[in-house]
């Protein structure tokens, strides 16, 4: 009896997905809860797990194919099929011998990798597989294609007779690599273009003296980490708390436009932009008005790990009333972030740079950071935007105000 392998049920905001990677191939033994296939959507990568023990059957959707919610991806033969080789050892041995010989001569290719290899005239035996069990992935084929392009330089030593034909290539190494845009990258591009074309977007700037926060962090970071089970005290939690307080004072910055209506949110759900190999993702801190510094730092660290491993869930990335983006970790001194619709504003943090500043008539060197607030001018007036940013500046330069909420 075969069990259908189906795509997960996508949320309403996700129309379809793409088969990213098959982790099991036809004939592979499968245990319950083994990872079978990854489905990439425009927000997250969803994992499809085995419902029972068995043997991997036919694959209906190859890597790169588009799938709909609940669509059949392949089949899994049940546990009886998995135990069949053990019931007939002699027969299994006879069947396994040719397969073993074949696998020795030719490594196993995923459907997408086999198609790509055929298009480029590559034999499976010429490709080194780096996948599980020595399987050849699409990346392995792409690497082999590049190696093939560069092969003429070494060809004279291996095959002297063929040297004249091999030399007929362009001068220098001008290698190009063409790969399809991931769904997440395509979605990011679409949203950024939509935001710029549909909003009256403006950016206002200010700067904040980070010395009070840095002194406070230096004084208490060890005690903080010990008290909160290894959670480290960073700068982001201060910015989240300052933004939360400022959002309470200026509710329009925390609002959104829905058709001809303005929706004012009575809570603060702040998205924190996190860079990953797949692109920029924005997991959401829910109800930051009820979160302490330690909870904020711990949640952000957890989101960072999940983003690197591709484990963020749809629920963790859905919603949000405001976003904070920290380009300073990459060295950005000043930038204009783009609002993430349907939100009305986004705060951009930047690199902490020591600069000479006038302080009570004296020139002193202070660690300064530029802040940028991009906002939808259809909803937020310039006065509100500037006042909001000044409120964040005042709270950060006098951290006691965060505790006293003044």
C-alpha positions as CSV (number, residue, x, y, z in Angstrom):
1,X,0.0,0.0,0.0
2,X,1.4,3.4,-0.9
3,X,1.0,6.6,1.2
4,X,0.7,9.9,-0.7
5,X,3.3,12.5,0.1
6,X,1.4,15.9,0.0
7,X,2.5,19.5,0.1
8,X,1.7,21.3,3.3
9,X,-1.5,23.4,3.6
10,X,-0.3,26.9,2.7
11,X,-1.7,30.0,4.5
12,X,-4.0,32.3,2.6
13,X,-1.2,34.7,1.9
14,X,0.9,32.0,0.1
15,X,-0.5,30.9,-3.3
16,X,2.0,28.1,-4.1
17,X,5.5,26.8,-3.5
18,X,8.5,25.3,-5.2
19,X,10.1,21.9,-4.6
20,X,13.5,22.9,-3.3
21,X,15.3,19.7,-2.3
22,X,14.4,16.0,-2.2
23,X,16.2,14.4,0.8
24,X,15.0,10.9,-0.2
25,X,15.2,9.2,-3.6
26,X,13.1,6.3,-4.9
27,X,14.1,3.1,-3.1
28,X,15.5,4.8,0.0
29,X,14.5,3.4,3.3
30,X,12.4,5.9,5.3
31,X,11.7,6.1,9.0
32,X,8.7,7.9,10.5
33,X,9.4,11.7,10.8
34,X,12.3,11.6,8.4
35,X,12.7,14.7,6.3
36,X,11.5,13.9,2.8
37,X,11.4,17.2,0.9
38,X,11.7,20.9,1.4
39,X,9.1,23.2,-0.1
40,X,10.2,26.8,-0.6
41,X,7.6,29.6,-0.5
42,X,8.1,33.3,-0.8
43,X,8.4,33.5,3.0
44,X,9.7,30.3,4.5
45,X,11.0,26.8,3.7
46,X,8.5,24.2,4.7
47,X,9.6,20.7,5.6
48,X,7.5,17.6,4.6
49,X,8.1,14.7,7.0
50,X,7.4,11.0,6.5
51,X,4.1,9.9,8.1
52,X,5.3,6.3,8.6
53,X,8.1,3.8,8.1
54,X,8.5,2.6,4.5
55,X,10.4,2.9,1.3
56,X,10.5,6.0,-0.9
57,X,8.3,5.4,-4.0
58,X,7.9,7.5,-7.2
59,X,8.5,11.3,-7.2
60,X,5.7,13.2,-8.8
61,X,7.2,16.7,-8.5
62,X,10.8,17.2,-9.3
63,X,13.1,19.8,-7.8
64,X,12.2,23.2,-9.2
65,X,8.5,22.3,-9.9
66,X,5.7,24.5,-8.6
67,X,3.2,22.9,-6.3
68,X,-0.1,24.0,-4.8
69,X,-1.4,23.6,-1.3
70,X,-2.0,19.9,-0.5
71,X,-0.8,18.7,-4.0
72,X,0.7,15.2,-4.2
73,X,4.5,15.3,-4.4
74,X,5.2,11.6,-4.5
75,X,4.5,8.3,-2.7
76,X,5.8,6.3,0.2
77,X,5.5,2.5,0.3
78,X,4.4,1.4,3.7
79,X,6.3,-0.5,6.4
80,X,5.6,-3.9,4.8
81,X,7.5,-2.8,1.7
82,X,10.4,-1.7,3.9
83,X,10.6,-5.1,5.6
84,X,10.4,-7.1,2.3
85,X,14.1,-7.3,1.7
86,X,14.6,-8.8,5.2
87,X,11.9,-11.5,4.5
88,X,13.7,-12.7,1.4
89,X,17.5,-12.2,1.9
90,X,18.6,-14.3,-1.0
91,X,16.3,-12.5,-3.4
92,X,17.2,-9.1,-1.9
93,X,20.9,-9.9,-2.3
94,X,20.4,-10.9,-5.9
95,X,18.5,-7.6,-6.6
96,X,20.9,-5.5,-4.7
97,X,24.1,-6.7,-6.4
98,X,23.3,-5.0,-9.8
99,X,22.2,-1.9,-8.0
100,X,25.4,-1.8,-6.0
101,X,27.5,-2.3,-9.1
102,X,25.5,0.4,-10.8
103,X,25.9,2.8,-7.9
104,X,29.7,2.2,-7.9
105,X,30.0,3.1,-11.6
106,X,27.4,5.9,-11.6
107,X,26.4,8.1,-8.6
108,X,22.7,8.7,-8.0
109,X,21.4,12.0,-9.3
110,X,18.3,13.9,-8.2
111,X,15.8,14.6,-11.1
112,X,16.8,18.2,-11.4
113,X,20.5,17.4,-11.3
114,X,20.1,14.7,-14.0
115,X,18.2,17.0,-16.2
116,X,20.9,19.7,-15.8
117,X,23.7,17.2,-16.5
118,X,22.0,16.0,-19.7
119,X,21.6,19.6,-20.9
120,X,25.3,20.2,-20.4
121,X,26.5,16.9,-21.8
122,X,27.9,15.6,-18.6
123,X,28.0,12.0,-17.5
124,X,27.1,11.1,-14.0
125,X,30.4,9.4,-13.4
126,X,32.2,12.7,-14.1
127,X,30.4,14.5,-11.3
128,X,31.5,14.4,-7.7
129,X,28.4,14.2,-5.4
130,X,28.4,16.1,-2.1
131,X,24.9,15.2,-1.1
132,X,23.8,12.6,1.4
133,X,25.2,9.2,0.5
134,X,27.2,10.7,-2.3
135,X,24.2,11.9,-4.3
136,X,24.8,14.5,-7.0
137,X,22.9,17.8,-6.4
138,X,22.2,20.6,-8.8
139,X,25.1,22.6,-7.2
140,X,27.4,19.7,-7.9
141,X,26.4,19.8,-11.6
142,X,26.9,23.5,-11.8
143,X,30.3,23.1,-10.3
144,X,31.1,20.4,-12.8
145,X,29.9,22.7,-15.6
146,X,32.2,25.5,-14.5
147,X,35.1,23.0,-14.1
148,X,34.4,21.8,-17.7
149,X,34.6,25.4,-18.9
150,X,38.0,25.8,-17.3
151,X,39.3,22.4,-18.2
152,X,41.1,23.4,-21.5
153,X,44.0,24.9,-19.5
154,X,44.8,21.4,-18.1
155,X,43.9,19.5,-21.2
156,X,47.3,19.5,-22.9
157,X,49.0,17.6,-20.1
158,X,46.3,15.0,-20.0
159,X,45.6,14.6,-23.7
160,X,48.4,16.1,-25.8
161,X,46.8,15.1,-29.1
162,X,43.7,17.0,-28.3
163,X,45.5,20.2,-27.4
164,X,45.0,22.1,-30.6
165,X,41.2,21.7,-30.4
166,X,41.1,22.5,-26.6
167,X,42.9,25.8,-27.1
168,X,40.0,27.3,-29.1
169,X,38.5,29.3,-26.2
170,X,38.3,32.9,-25.2
171,X,41.1,34.6,-23.4
172,X,41.1,34.8,-19.6
173,X,38.6,33.3,-17.1
174,X,35.3,35.1,-17.6
175,X,33.0,32.6,-15.9
176,X,29.3,33.4,-15.6
177,X,26.9,31.5,-13.4
178,X,23.2,31.7,-14.0
179,X,20.8,30.5,-11.3
180,X,17.1,30.9,-10.9
181,X,15.9,33.6,-8.4
182,X,14.6,32.0,-5.2
183,X,11.0,32.6,-4.3
184,X,12.0,34.6,-1.3
185,X,14.3,36.9,-3.3
186,X,11.6,37.3,-6.0
187,X,9.1,38.2,-3.3
188,X,11.4,40.7,-1.7
189,X,12.0,42.4,-5.0
190,X,8.2,42.5,-5.7
191,X,7.4,44.0,-2.3
192,X,10.2,46.6,-2.5
193,X,9.0,47.8,-5.9
194,X,5.4,47.8,-4.8
195,X,6.3,49.9,-1.7
196,X,8.1,52.5,-3.7
197,X,5.4,52.8,-6.3
198,X,2.3,52.7,-4.0
199,X,3.5,54.9,-1.0
200,X,4.4,58.5,-0.6
201,X,7.6,57.5,1.2
202,X,9.9,59.9,2.9
203,X,12.8,59.5,5.2
204,X,13.8,61.7,8.2
205,X,17.2,61.5,9.9
206,X,18.7,62.1,13.3
207,X,21.6,61.0,15.4
208,X,21.9,59.5,18.8
209,X,24.8,59.5,21.4
210,X,25.3,55.9,22.2
211,X,27.6,56.5,25.1
212,X,24.9,56.2,27.9
213,X,23.7,52.8,26.5
214,X,27.3,51.6,25.9
215,X,28.3,52.5,29.5
216,X,25.2,50.8,30.9
217,X,25.8,47.7,28.8
218,X,29.5,47.6,29.8
219,X,28.6,47.9,33.5
220,X,25.9,45.2,33.6
221,X,26.4,42.8,30.7
222,X,28.2,40.1,32.7
223,X,25.6,40.2,35.5
224,X,22.8,40.3,32.9
225,X,24.2,37.2,31.1
226,X,24.5,35.4,34.4
227,X,21.1,36.4,35.6
228,X,19.3,35.4,32.4
229,X,20.9,32.0,31.7
230,X,23.4,33.1,29.0
231,X,21.3,35.7,27.2
232,X,23.6,38.5,26.1
233,X,22.7,42.1,26.5
234,X,22.9,43.8,23.1
235,X,21.8,47.1,21.6
236,X,18.8,45.9,19.8
237,X,16.7,45.3,22.9
238,X,17.2,49.0,23.9
239,X,16.0,50.1,20.4
240,X,13.0,47.8,20.6
241,X,12.0,49.1,24.0
242,X,12.5,52.7,22.9
243,X,10.5,52.1,19.7
244,X,7.7,50.5,21.7
245,X,7.4,53.5,23.9
246,X,7.6,55.9,21.0
247,X,4.9,53.9,19.2
248,X,2.6,54.3,22.2
249,X,3.0,58.1,22.0
250,X,2.5,58.3,18.3
251,X,-0.1,55.7,17.3
252,X,-0.1,56.8,13.6
253,X,3.4,55.4,13.2
254,X,2.0,52.0,14.5
255,X,-1.0,52.1,12.2
256,X,-1.6,50.8,8.6
257,X,-3.8,51.6,5.6
258,X,-6.5,49.1,4.6
259,X,-8.2,50.4,1.5
260,X,-9.8,53.7,2.5
261,X,-9.5,52.9,6.2
262,X,-6.8,53.6,8.7
263,X,-6.2,50.7,11.2
264,X,-4.8,51.7,14.5
265,X,-3.2,48.8,16.3
266,X,-3.6,48.7,20.1
267,X,-0.4,46.5,20.5
268,X,3.2,46.7,19.3
269,X,4.4,43.8,17.1
270,X,7.9,44.8,16.0
271,X,9.7,43.0,13.1
272,X,13.4,42.7,13.3
273,X,15.1,42.3,9.9
274,X,17.5,39.4,9.9
275,X,19.9,38.5,7.1
276,X,20.1,34.9,5.9
277,X,21.6,32.9,3.0
278,X,18.1,33.0,1.4
279,X,17.7,36.7,1.7
280,X,16.3,39.3,4.2
281,X,13.7,37.9,6.5
282,X,11.7,39.8,9.2
283,X,10.5,37.7,12.1
284,X,8.1,39.4,14.5
285,X,8.4,40.1,18.2
286,X,4.8,39.9,19.5
287,X,3.5,42.3,22.1
288,X,6.8,44.0,22.8
289,X,5.0,46.3,25.3
290,X,5.0,43.2,27.6
291,X,8.5,42.0,27.0
292,X,11.6,42.7,29.0
293,X,15.1,43.3,27.7
294,X,16.2,39.7,28.3
295,X,13.1,38.2,26.6
296,X,13.7,40.5,23.6
297,X,17.4,39.5,23.3
298,X,16.7,35.8,23.8
299,X,13.9,35.9,21.1
300,X,16.1,37.8,18.6
301,X,19.0,35.3,19.1
302,X,16.6,32.4,18.6
303,X,15.2,34.0,15.4
304,X,18.8,34.5,14.1
305,X,19.6,30.8,14.6
306,X,16.3,29.8,12.9
307,X,17.0,32.2,10.0
308,X,20.4,30.7,9.4
309,X,19.0,27.1,9.5
310,X,15.9,28.0,7.4
311,X,13.6,27.0,10.3
312,X,11.5,30.1,10.7
313,X,7.8,29.3,10.6
314,X,5.1,31.2,8.8
315,X,3.6,32.3,12.0
316,X,6.9,33.9,13.2
317,X,7.1,36.0,10.0
318,X,3.4,37.0,9.6
319,X,2.1,40.4,10.7
320,X,4.0,43.1,12.4
321,X,3.1,46.8,12.9
322,X,6.6,48.3,12.8
323,X,10.1,47.2,11.7
324,X,13.7,47.8,12.8
325,X,16.5,47.2,10.4
326,X,20.2,47.2,11.6
327,X,22.5,47.9,8.7
328,X,25.2,48.9,11.1
329,X,26.2,45.3,11.7
330,X,27.5,45.3,8.1
331,X,29.2,48.7,8.4
332,X,26.5,51.0,6.9
333,X,27.0,54.6,8.1
334,X,23.8,56.0,6.6
335,X,20.9,54.6,4.5
336,X,17.2,55.1,3.7
337,X,15.3,51.9,4.6
338,X,12.2,50.9,2.6
339,X,8.9,50.5,4.4
340,X,7.5,47.0,4.6
341,X,3.8,47.2,3.6
342,X,1.2,47.3,5.0
343,X,3.2,48.9,7.8
344,X,3.6,52.7,7.8
345,X,7.2,53.1,9.0
346,X,10.6,51.5,9.5
347,X,13.5,52.5,11.7
348,X,17.0,52.1,10.3
349,X,20.0,51.7,12.7
350,X,23.5,52.2,11.5
351,X,27.2,51.9,12.5
352,X,28.4,53.4,15.7
353,X,31.1,55.9,14.7
354,X,33.2,58.1,17.0
355,X,32.9,61.7,16.0
356,X,33.8,65.1,17.5
357,X,30.7,66.6,19.0
358,X,30.0,69.9,20.8
359,X,29.0,69.1,24.5
360,X,28.3,72.1,26.8
361,X,30.7,74.3,24.8
362,X,33.4,71.7,24.7
363,X,34.5,69.5,21.7
364,X,34.4,65.8,22.8
365,X,34.7,62.5,21.0
366,X,31.4,60.5,21.3
367,X,30.2,57.2,19.8
368,X,27.4,58.4,17.5
369,X,24.8,56.6,15.4
370,X,22.7,57.9,12.6
371,X,19.0,56.9,12.8
372,X,16.7,56.9,9.8
373,X,12.9,56.7,9.8
374,X,11.2,56.0,6.5
375,X,7.5,56.5,6.6
376,X,4.3,56.6,4.5
377,X,3.5,60.3,4.2
378,X,-0.1,59.4,3.3
379,X,-0.6,58.3,6.9
380,X,2.1,60.0,8.9
381,X,2.7,63.8,8.9
382,X,6.3,65.2,9.0
383,X,5.8,66.5,12.5
384,X,4.8,63.1,13.8
385,X,7.7,61.4,12.1
386,X,10.3,63.8,13.4
387,X,8.8,63.8,16.9
388,X,8.7,60.0,16.9
389,X,12.4,59.8,16.0
390,X,13.3,62.5,18.5
391,X,11.5,60.5,21.2
392,X,13.6,57.4,20.4
393,X,16.8,59.6,20.5
394,X,15.8,61.0,23.9
395,X,15.0,57.6,25.4
396,X,18.3,56.1,24.2
397,X,20.4,59.0,25.4
398,X,18.8,58.8,28.9
399,X,18.0,55.0,29.4
400,X,16.4,55.7,32.8
401,X,13.5,57.2,30.9
402,X,12.8,53.7,29.4
403,X,12.3,52.3,32.9
404,X,10.3,55.3,34.1
405,X,8.3,55.6,30.8
406,X,8.7,59.4,30.7
